[in-house]
């Protein structure tokens, strides 16, 4: 089974059109997609986690 695509934080911020500071504020409130920290310290978001987050945002707006 293939590993899910992992997005760099920069890619996520571009897709959701948000600044890094705003993203971290959302994360502190528990409202951001799940971030995974790699052993080298880099941050990644699974494509599936970001898609699920988008879906939840759409449901909350309805």
Protein Blocks (a to p, Z undefined) as FASTA:
>chain_A
ZZdddddfklmmmmnopafklmmmmmmnopaccddddfkopacddfklmmmmmmmmmmmm
ZZ
